[in-house]
């Protein structure tokens, strides 16, 4: 085999692995094996001076740009006219049908990303441009080249311009934030900021995607319908999303929109509506355009994910690690199906940057995030009051210290809210799971029995609990038994229970699986911890610092001396029917909790995902399954009951 043929084989092999890793979320080789192939290709390219047009080495990004160049679009880009209710949609539909009763309609997701135009010539990627003013955009070719779902080579060989959205999936956002020094707030802004970053290498770090939905201009080909366009894009390797429908009636359009509305929060991508278009191109040409938008298409917008309301107050909350965080108290407002009364304000610098004040009206956003976020100022009034940065802990009145933009209370041993947070977290379901030890009971133990550390719990007996108000003999003995019963605990739950800053249950599991024992974790170097996949430098340092702090070392010794026994992780059974299979759970299972089912999946080498997508192998559905079941059926994902799930396990 000559060197050029060897390079072609390597390119095909690496691109296949990229597809498995980034598109299917199912890697088939290790990072080290991938690197070996990749750098072999790099060496051959350097040796021969040849870089094939679809080489994965083209995706790493070029030098940092001084500024974006302007580039004119081949045709004007239009916006979409928006309809916000079913009546407006019905009126538009009737107007269209009046022109020709035989027309059909296509329905697609309205992606919430950054509008891009991609250019191809002779089957090769030429460049990419932002929407700009509709006539001229910014050349972001080097940035977009880093997006792995953008094909660098396509079968169609004539000149082609396509339109779509640059996006960051929610899954990619979570992975990025695990490693990031500065966490990103939402996927929409993360994508826009990445593509408009002058350094393509920074763009590449965010693992973006591109979803394509239109042909702006194409030589030597014509299309009869939107359905043909959709198929053409798919045939040429573009990601078109997982949803496309052709319907004929207004009631069918409304039914489809209702279905999308139900599943939108379960999707891995942000959508803010549905695009309804006339399917037949000849009717589009007949109906035409206004100066702003095509008359033959509309965007149906869903209920607002963003709204304004009055900021009534800001309170400061002390967490278990001592971090003091501002929380916005809002005039209650309905947003995305929930009543919102509180929203996050990350720190005082965030407050100043957003220019908000008490008594002002602020914008609040709630999308896939559980906790709403204050985005910024909507309107300031004469009686608005500036927000001051506090100097003393609201719990213990200790003078606060500042680390970067964050405030911390250093009174680790005597700050009530810190102690309460530590012990409540320690006793929580994913940690020691101490039945009957609620936050309210924890507060009583701190005040009445001088409990300060989790290890203190294991020194208490039912006689101590009898001293407390409303504790009778049965309740006291039950709590004593619950504490005794939880002494045997898996390593990852023990790590999670310690309350290390920014270490969630998944990270704790990753650390436990990587090191295998508490001794190994305690003796691990910072470099050892950083080598674990999906754990970035900040969290790695938090873990390293925690296990090298004398105070924490002493507390761990006390826990072990007081009878805590750590169960070491068992190797995953690669012959298991669940090994590397991806599961989503929905509804209420008849005989076990979803947490118990999740644990069985993990014990058998499976993975748990929160949202239904094409990457899911099984949906376990209980009673009242909600929109995830419908979504799974649309994607032909195997839906199983609790009994089916247990049979899968029993076959191992």
Secondary structure, 3 states (H helix, E strand, C coil): CCHHHHHHHHHHHHHHHHHHHHHCCCCCCCHHHHHHHHHHHHHHHHHHCCCCCCCHHHHHCCCCCCCCCEEECCCCCCEEEEECCHHHHHHHHHHHHHHCCCCCEEEEEEECCEEEEEEEECCEEEEEEECCCCCEEEECHHHHCCCCCCCCECCCCCCEEEEEEEECCHHHHHHHHHHCCCCCCCHHHHHHHHHCCCCHHHHHHCCCEEEEEEEEEECCCCCCEHHHHHHHHHHCCCCCCCCCEEECCHHHHHHHHHHHHHHHHHCCCCEEEEEEEECEHHHHHHHCECCCEEEEEEEEECCCCEEEEEEEEEEEEECCCCEEEEEEEEEEEEECCEEEEEEECCCHHHHHHHCCCECCEEEEECCCCCCCEEEEEEECCCCCECCCCCCECCCCCCEEEEECCEEEECCCCCCHHHHHHHHHHHHCCCCCCCCCCCHHHHHHHHHHHCCCCHHHHCCCCHHHHCCCCCCCHHHHHHHHHHHHHCCEEEHHHHHHHCCCCCCCHHHHHHHHHHHCCHHHHHHCCHHHHHCCCCCCHHHHHHHHHHHCCHHHHHHHHHHHHCCCEEECCCCCCCCCCCCCCEEEEECECCCCCHHHHHHHHHHCCCEECCCCCCCCCEEEECECCCHHHHHHHHCCCEEECHHHHHHHHHCC
